[in-house]
Amino acid sequence: MFFSKSWNPDGLHMYITGGSTGLGLSTALILAGKGAHVSIVARNQEKLDKAVEAMENCRQHPNQLLTAYSFSLTTAEESAAALEAVCKPHDGRAPDAVFACAGSSKPMFFMDMTPQDMADGMVNGYWIQAWTAMAAAKKNGARGNQGQDRSRFFYSGLHVFYRLGVIFPGETCASRCAMQTYLEFKHRPQAAGLADTLQSEFMLYDIDCHIFFPPTMFTPGYDEENKTKPKIVREIESTDDGLTADAAAKAMIYGVQKGHAHITGDMITDLFRASTRGAAPRHNIFLDTIYDMAASIIAPIWRMSVDKRVRAHRVEHQQYLHDSGFFS
């Protein structure tokens, strides 16, 4: 596998969206420290400037290209323009790996959402990564076998990686469960569905695709989410110990090195991965069978405990709805 433990990013070009903070920045710093050329894209120029300074502190070679570009990635046109800007210093060649870490979440009760909230959720939780995947895949596929190594896509939280690889980070496992069992609205099924579909289709172009489902990550984005996240969701998530962005980035890169299609960050997320992976490739047939059996016992018990807490929240929630004018 391209991303085996012996994989050396030294001298390769890594493209990271959402690279100014959180998981994207931590990934950029790790790869810069391994001698890679790193290009990051985000909106906020001030944060990008600080990120470049941090990458410079990780520089291994004087000829490393450590660059940052300010782009919005919410449309196909903007995502394609960002990719072209990133590739220009590299003679227009497609990146060797793409980490699609851009995106955001605004969790709230479904009843509180407006149509615009739902539309924005799809843009910031799905399309912002899907557009990057499309642009990068087409550019990489068009290059054929012009002397570059195989590609890879990675989705992280939804995130995408290339060999050329692409990685899509999915949302946190706690949020993934929140969408399926209680109150928080996320776009995990769309993200995982896209990653699984691309994992198959990209075999035609020798491109690998992965998706990363981290546990709770303590990042600036997480702090922003908590401003609108319902109290009951925060309480349920409190049982998740969580990871720092650095620890999550290390787990993600390790999963890529192992060639995992669905990457996780700890034992709990591994249990959910094994029990909900569908037709995605297994990590290890023996371990995954054990995890799946364990999850078949643990998950229903966990689900019952969550349902009990949600029902116990009804009286408080009715008061919340009354105070917010929902019944008027």
N, C-alpha and C positions, 0 to 999 in steps of 0.2 A: 504494500500500500504506500502511496505517496506520503501520507501523514503517518508513518510508522514512528516508533520511538527514536529512530536514527535520523528522522527528517530534520534537515537543517535549513531554517529560513534565511540564513546568512546570504545576502546578496539578492534575495527574491523581493518582489514588489507586493506589499500587502495593502489592500484598500479597505478602510474601516469607516463605515457610516456611523454617526453618533459618537464620534471619537473624541469629543471634547470633555466628556464627563463619564462617570460611572463605568459600566462594563466595557464600553468602547475604548475609553482612555486607558484603563488597566490593560486591556489587550494590546493596545498600541505600545505601551511602555515595555511590556514583556517582549514583544516582537522586535522593537527597536534595540532592546538589550541583547538580542540574539543576532544583531547585525543586519536585520532586514531593512529594506527601503519601505518607509511607512507613509501612506497618504491618508489623512483623515478629513472627513467632511461633517460639518454641523452648521447651524444657523448663526450662533452667537460668535462674532469675531473676537471679542475680548476673551472668551473662554478658549477659543482656538489658539490665540496667541500664547496663553498660559500653558496650554497643552503642548505646543511646540517647544516651549522652554523646558518642560518636563521631559520631552522626548530627547532633547539635546543632551540632557544630563545622563541619558542612557546610551548615547552614541558609542559605537564600537569602532567605526572606521571613518576617516575623514571624507570619504566619497559617498557616504550614506545620504540618500535623499529623504529628508524628514519634512514633509510639507502639509499644509492645512488649507482648506478652501471653504468659503462660506457659501452654502447653497441650501435652499429649501428642497426637499425631496418628495413633496406631496403630489407631484404629477409626473407622468411619464417623461414629459419634455424636460423638466428640471432634473430628473434623475439621470437622463441621458447626457445632459449638458455637464453635470457634475462629473460623470465618468470620463467624458472627453477631456475635461480640464485636468483630471487626475492622471490620465494616460499621456498627456502631451509631453511632460519632461522625460518620459520613458519611450520616446520615439513613437508614440501612439500605440504601443503594444498593450494588450489587455493585462490586467494585474495577474499575478500568480495565485493570489487568494483574495477573496472578498468576504468580509465580515459585516453583515448587515445588522448593525446594532442600534440603528436609529429607531425612534418610536417613543410613544408616551401613552399613559393611561389616565383616565379620569373616572375612577370607580364611584358608583353611586347606586342608589336603589333604582330599579327599572321604572318604577312609578314616577320617579323624579325626573326622568330623562325627557328631553325634548327631541323632536326629529333631528335637529341639528346636532345634538349630543351623540345620537346614534350614528349619524353620517361621519362626524369627526372621529368617532371611535374606530370606524373602519379605515379611515385615512391614516390615523396615527398608530393603529395597531396592526394594520395589514398591508394596505396599499403602499405605504412608505417603504416597505421592504420588498414587496412584490415588484414595484417599478425598478428598483435597483437590480433585482435578480434578472428581470427581463433584459435590461440594457446590457448588463455584464455578460449574460449568457449569449446574447446575439453577437456581441463583440468578440467573445472568446471563440464561439463556433465559427465565425467568419474567418478566423485566422488559420483554420485548418491545422496542419502539422508544420508550422513555420518555425521549427526549432525550439519552441517553448515546451516546457513540461506539461503534463496533464493538469487539468484545472479542478477546482473544488469550490462549491458554494456552502456557506455556513449561515444558518439562521440562529440567532441568539436572542430570547426573551420576548419576540421572533427574531432570530438572527441567521445570517447566511454566510457560508464559507466556500471558496473554490480551490482545485489543484491543476490548471487553474481551478480553485475550489471555491465553493460558496457555503457559508454557514448562516442559518437563520436562528437567532435566539428567540425562543417562544417565551410567553409570559411565565412568571414564577409558578412553581407547582401549586403553591397555596392558592394563587389566583386561578389557576387552571381548575382546581377543585371548586373554588368559589363560584365560577361560572356554571359548573355542572350541577352543583348541589345547593347553592344558596344565592346570595344577593348581589354579587359583583358581576358586572358585564364585561367580558373580555372576548377575544377572538382566537382562542386556541384552536378550535376545530378547523377554521380556515387556514391558519398558519401551518398546522401539522399536515393538513390535507395537501397544501401546496408543496411542502417539503417532501412528502412521500411521493407525490406525483412526479416532481422534478427528479427525485432520486432515481426513478425508473427511466424517465425520458432522457435524462442527461447521459445515460450510458451510451447513447448513440453518438455522443460527442466526446466521450472519455472525460466527463466532468462528474465530480462527486458532490453530493448535496447532503447536508446534515442540519439538524435542528437541536437547539439547546434549551432544555427545560430546567432552569435553576430553581433552587429553593428561594425563599425570600432573600433579596439582595439589599443591603443597607447602602443606598446610593442617594444622590440628590433627587433622582426621579421617584424613589420610594417615599422620601419626605414630602414631595409634591403630591403624590397619590393619597397620602394620609390626610391631606386637607379636605378631601371630599369623601373618603372611604367611610362607609357606615360603621358605627360603633360595633355592631355585632360581628362584622367581618374582621375588624381589628382584633376582637377578642378571640375569634376562631384561629386567626393567623398567629396569635401570640404563642401557640404551642410549637411553632416553627422556629428553631434556633437561628436560622438564617446564615448568610455568608457575607463577607465583605466583597467589594467589587474585585479586589485582587485575587481572593480565594476562588471566586466564581470564574474569573478569566483563566486561572490555572486549571480548574476542573474542565472548562470548555476545551482548552487546547489539548489537555490529556485525552479527552474523548475523541478529538479529531485524530490525534496520533494513533489511537487504538482502532480507528476506522468505524466508530459507532455512528449509526444513522440517527438515532435518538440519544442525545447526550444529557446526562443528569449530573447533579452536584452533590448528592448525599444518599444515604440509604433510603430515606423516606421517598424521595423523588424516584429512586430506582424501583421501589415497589410499585408506585403508580405507573411508571413507564412500562414495566413488565406486564402489568394487568390491563393496560389500555393501548398497547402498541399496535393492535390490529395486525396487518400483514407486514409491518416494518421488520427489517432484519433483526435477528436476536443478537445480543452481545455475546452470550455464552449459553448454549442450549441447556446445560445442566444448571447453572446458576439461575438463569431466567425461569426455568421450570420451578425451582425452589421459591424464587421471588413471587411467581404467579400464584403458587399454592398458598404461600404466606399471606399474600394480598387478598386472596379469596376469603380468608378468615378475618384478617385485620380490617380490611376496607368496610365491610358491612357493619362491624362494631363501631368503627370511627364514624361512619355515616349516621348510625343511630344516635350517637352522642351529639353530632352536629344538629340533626333534626330536633333533638330534645332541647338544645340551646336556642334554636331558632323559634320553636313554639313558645318557649319561656319568655321570649322577647316580644311577644304579641302585644301585651298590654302597653309596654313602653313605646312600641312602634305606633300603636293607635294614637297615643298622646302626641307623638312626633308628627303624625299626619294631621292631627287636629291643629297643632300649633303652627304648622306650615301652610295651613289654609287649603289642604287637599280636599276637604269635604265641602268647601264653600262654593 
